């Protein structure tokens, strides 16, 4: 920023401060369109354009159009496009009452594309504010309470404690060195059915490690028990905090071909990012999706 720009910005802030002080001193309930424009750092044409959009109340006083200050402040707190030259940031009320896709992405631990897919599928109702999509807090809380696929951080941390005492079907397959179909046949076998204790965590069926170990001691002689840390589905090949699979990792862990995986990607069963020719797939979303189809196969 050159000296002239800095000087212009300084003068603009001084004008805003003087204008604000005068309004407060006079205790007025209205201001001129030009005064409104100075608050937002707008030129004359932009000030009148904004006023004519009827975003706030306009009042005629002695033949002059003026802006109702209370309605202006309500509008300011419910939008994020315009910002005062020297004042609080916009959207205070809007941010209390709604979430942006970026905020939801961080809350439930998925990529932004995944949030937009939820919005597109009408699972998450949204409102448009200044050409931006936002999800009302009440709508988000209702949706979250009526699903168990996605989890916020607090729930993920609580679930992690329960997950440490359980295993998924792919993990059991990896421990025994067999395919998932063999695992499902074991679980359906009337001889073993009552040996396994299953629990549901975040909408996915899991087997308690205690019941698995008990079954293995009694019936697992025909199976090769591997190190549990090398179980199928375990992310040991990648840092624990990584949120994405590569295609090679999914094919190795889940035993599917690349052709099958590309077919799943083309059908948009789960969000995918492509960076530099490499596909990156959300671990949480792929595991949840795969867990659902596995349960359907089991049923």
N, C-alpha and C positions, 0 to 999 in steps of 0.2 A: 504494500500500500504506500503510494507516494505522499509527499507532504500536503498537497492540495486535497487529496481524499481524506487524510486524517483531519485536516482543518475543517473540511465540510462536515465530517461526522461529528466533530466537537461542537460546531455551531448548531447542527441539527439537534443534538442532545440538549444543548442550552435552551433552544427554543422550546423543546418538549417540556423541560423542567419548569420554565417560566409559565408556559401555558397551563401545565398541571396545577402549579401553585395558585395561579389566578382563578382557575375553575374551583379549586377547593376553598379558596378564600371567599369567593362570591357565593359559594353554596348553590351553584346553579344546577338545574336538572337537565339542561340541554347544552349542546355545543354546536358550533357551525360545522359544516362539512369540511371546510379547510382546517379547522382545529382537529377534527377527527383524523384527517389525513396526516397532519403533523405528528400526531401520536404514533401513527404507524409508519412514518417515514415515507409517505406516498406523495407523488406529485399531484397537481390539481386535477388532471384528466383521470388518473387512477382513483383519486378520492371520490369524484362524482360517479365514476363507473361502479365503485363498490357500494356507494349509497343507493344507487338505482337498482342494485340487485336485491334490495329489501331484506338484507340480512339482519337488520335491526330497525327499530321504529323511527320514523321520520315525522316531525311535527311542524306544522305551518304556524309561524308566529309573525304577525304583521307583514305578511307577504313573503317571508323568508323561510326557507326549508332548514330545519335544524334537526340534530341527532339526539334522541333520548339517551342520556348517559347510562341509565340503569340497563336498558335493553342492549346497548353497545357492550357493556361489561359482561352481560350474560352470553352474548354472541361470542365475545372474545374468549371466554372460558370454555366454550364448546366447539372450538375450531383450532386447527394447528397450522394453517397456511400463513396467516399474518402474525407478525410479532411486533410489539411496541419497541420504539427506538431505545428507550431506557426504562424498562419496567419488568414486571414478572413475565415469565414465559407463558405462551398461550396454552389453552386446552386443559386447564386445571380440573374442571368438572368433567370434561370428556374423558380424561385419563382415569378418573375415579370410577366412571360408569361403564367403561368399555376397554377392550384390549386390542392391540394391533396384532397382525399375524406374527410379527417378529417377537412380540412378548409371549404369545401363546407357544411359539416354537421353543423358546427357552424354558417355559413352564413345564411342558410335557416331554421335552427332550427329543424332539424330532426336527427335521429340516423344515424350512419355511415352505418349500414346495408341498410337503405333506399337509401343512395347515391349509394351504390354498386348495388342495384336493378335498379336504373335509368341507370347506366352504362351497366348493363347486358341486359336491355331491349333496348339498343342502343338509348335511348333518349339523353344521354350525351356522345358525342364522347370523346375518350380518347387516350392518347399516353402512351407507356411504357418507363420508364426511370429507368434503374438499377432494372428491375423486379418489379417496382412499377407503379401503374396506376396514371396518372395525367390528368386533364382536361384543355385543352388550354383556356385561358381567353376569347378569341374571341368566341369559341364554347359555353362556359358557358353563356356569355352575349346574344348570339343569342338565345339559348334555353330558357333563363329566359324571354326574351322579347316576346317570342311566346307561353307562357303558363301563367296561372294565379292561378295554384294550390299551388305553393310554393312561399314564400315571404321572402325577406331578412329583417334584423332587422329594417331598416329605413322604409320600406313599411309596416311592421307589426305594427310599432308605429303609422304610419299615418292611417292605417286601423282601429286601435283600437279606434280612436276618432269617426270614422263613425259607428263602431259596437256598440258604447255606445248609439247611437241614434236609433238603429234598433234591431230586434230580428230574430232568426231563426225559422223555422217551429216547430222543437221539443220544443223550448222555448215557443212558442205560445201554443202548446199542453199542456205543463206543467202549464202555467198560467190559462188555461181554465179547466184543469183537465180532458182532453179528450185524445183520441188516435191521432196519426198523421194522420190516414186515415180520421178522422172527420175534422181535420184542412184542409186537402186538399179538402175535399168536400165543406167546407165553402168558400175557396178561389176560387173554380170553380163555385160556385153558382152565376148565373146571377144577382141575387138580391144584392149580396155583392161585386161582382167582381170589380166594380169601386170605392169601399170604401177603398180598400187597396192600398197603394203605395209601390211598391217593388223596391229594388235597388240591384245591384250586387256588392259585395265586395269580392275581392280575388277569383273571379270565382263562388261565391255562392250567391244564391238569399236570400234576407232578407227583412223583412217587417219593415217599419218605425214605431216606437213606437207611434208617433203622430197619424198616420192613424189608428193604432190598437185601441188606446184609444177612438178615435172618433167613430169608428165602435162599440166598446163595449158599449159606452153610448147610442147608438141608437138601437142596436140589441142584445146586449149580456146578456139580462135578463135571458135567459135559461141556461147560463153557469156560473160555479163557478169560479170566478176570485181569483187566489191565489197570494201570495206574489211573486213578480217578481224575487226575489232573490232565490226562490225555483223552478224556472222554470226547466223543463226537459232540460238536456244538460248543465246546469250550474255547474261549478266545485266547488261548495261551500263545498263539502265533502272532498276536498283535497286542499292543499296550491296552491295559484294562480300561483306560479312559477313552479309547477310540470309539467313535460312534458309527463307524462304517465298515462294511465288508467290501472286498473286491470280488469280482466274479470267480477268480481262482479259489478264494477262500470258501465261498459258498459251495462250489463244486466239490471241494475236498471234504468239507465238514458234513455236508448233507448228502453227498454221494450222488448228485445229479449231473447230467451232462451240460455242456455249455449251450447246446442247441435247445435243451429244455429250459434253461435259465433265460436264454434270449427270448424264447416264446413267452415266458412269464413277464419279462420286461415289456415286450411289445403289447401285452394285454393290460399293462399298467396295474398289476395287482399290488404294487408297492412303489413308493416314490424312488426315483433314481436320479443321481446327478452325474453328469459327464464332464470330466475335466481333463483336457489334454488327451482325449481319446480313450481314457480309462473310466469305467463305470464305478461309481461309489454308491452303495446301498445301505440305508440305515439298518444297523443291527437290530434295534428294538422293533422296528416296523416289520422287517423280514421275519424275525423270530416269532413275532406275534401272528403274522399272516400264516407262516408255515405251521405253527402250532394249531391254528384253527383247522387247516385242511387235514392235518394229521388226526385230529380228534374226529373229524367227519369220516375219515377212513377207518378209524377204530370203531366208530359206531356202526 
